[in-house]
Amino acid sequence: MADVRLSLDAFDPAAEIAAFNARQQYAGGIVTFLGQVRDSGGVEALELQHYEPMTLPGMQELARVTEKRWPLEGLLIVHRSGVMMPGDAIVLVAAAARHRRDAFAAADFAMDHLKSESWFWKREKTASGWRWIEPRPEDHEDISRWRA
């Protein structure tokens, strides 16, 4: 049921959302989340690197766990890797369910895991050069609520 993709190239979020929504005739609620490169703080570029043997299988396992926890009609996870510019899409998660709360929870769960327990290493470029970015304490707090 889940559509899980690792993209080395830019993707069109509007087209992805429209195609996903068109397949969800039985869903009463569809939730989408789009993460993009911020155009602030002097960020000139963002690079996500990944470990290929683990990344897509890990994303697919995350989708399997998400689908097991909530009764979904559909799930979409698209994640970029490579160098991106401000305004570029990084990640798209869409969850469709018969009831909105399941869709909201599933999308939130998937994003919390992608943000704090993913298979990506992130660095940003500013006028000072490149620097690695570590998950924030808030990211770890967000994911801890799903362990209960």
N, C-alpha and C positions, 0 to 999 in steps of 0.2 A: 504494500500500500504506500509506503513512504518513497518519496523522490528525494534522494540525497546525492548531492554533487559537490565536488571540489573543482573549482574553476581557476585556471591559470590566466584566463582572459576576463575582461570586463563583461558584465551581464546587464541586461535591461530589466530593472526591477518591475517597472510597469507591465512589461510583457510577461514576465514570470508570474506576477500576481494575477493578471487577467487569465492566463492559461490555467493556473491552479484553481481559481474561482470557477471557471467554466466546467471543471470536472467535479464540482461539489454540489450536485443537485439535491442530495439528501441532507446536507448540513443546514442547521439552523443558525450557526454562528461561524464566522471565519475571522481569525485574528492573524494579522501580519506584523512583523517587526523587521525594520530595515536599519542596519547599522552602516554608517558611512564615515568617511574620513572627515574629521572636523576641519573647518576653515578658520582656525583660530590658534592663538598661542604661538604664532610664527611657524607652524608646521608647513613644510614645503612638500613633504612626501611621507608615506607610510609604507613599510615593507613587512609583509608576513612571510615567514619561511616555515616549512613544515618538513616532517620526516615521513616520506612517502609510504613506506610499508605500514605505518600506523595510522596515518591521518584519515583516509577514506574508510578503512575498516572501523576505526574509532567513531567516526561520524555515523556510520551505519548502525553500530551497536547503540549509540545514543538514541537514534530513531527507534530502534527495536524496544528499548527500555521505555521510551516516551509512549509509544503505542500500547505497551503492556499496562502502563499506569492509568491511561485515560482512554475512553471509548471514542476513538477518532474516526472520522470519515476520510481524512487525508492529512498528510504531513509533508511539508517541503522544507528542505534545508539546503541552501546554496551558500558556499563559503569561498571567498577569494583567497588566493595566495599570490605573492609577487609584489611588485611596486605599484602603489596607488597614489593618486593625487587628491587634494582636497575636493570634496563633493563626490568622489567615487564610492560606489557601493562596496561594502566589505562582506556583509552577511545578510541573508534574507531567511527568515523563518516564518512559515505560515502553517497554521493548524486549523483544521476544519472539524467540527463536531456537531452533533444534533443539538447540543446545548452550549451556550456561550461560555459558561464557567469552565467547562472541560477544555475548550479551545484556548481560553486565556491561560489556564494553568499549564497546559502542554507547551505552549509557546514560551512562557516564562521559564519553565523547567529547562527546556532545550537551550535557551539563551544563557541561563545561568551556568550551565555546564560548558557550553562553548566558550564562555568568557573566562572561566576560572580553571577548568580542567581539560583544556583542549590540547591539541597536538601542534600548536602554532607558536612561533617565537616572533615577537613584534618589536620593530624598532622604528623610530621616526627621525626624519631629517629636518633640522632647522638651520638657521644661518651659522650656528656653531658646529654643525656636522651631524653625524648619526649618533643616536643613543638608544640603548635597549630599554624596553618598557616592561616592567614587571606587573603582575596582577595587583590591584589595590586591595587593601584590607577589606573594603566594602564588597569586593567580588567574592572573597572567601566567606564573608558573613552571609551574602545572598545564597550561596550554594548550601550552607550549613542547614538552612531551614528545610531542605528536601531530605535530609538524613534522618529525620525524626520518625 
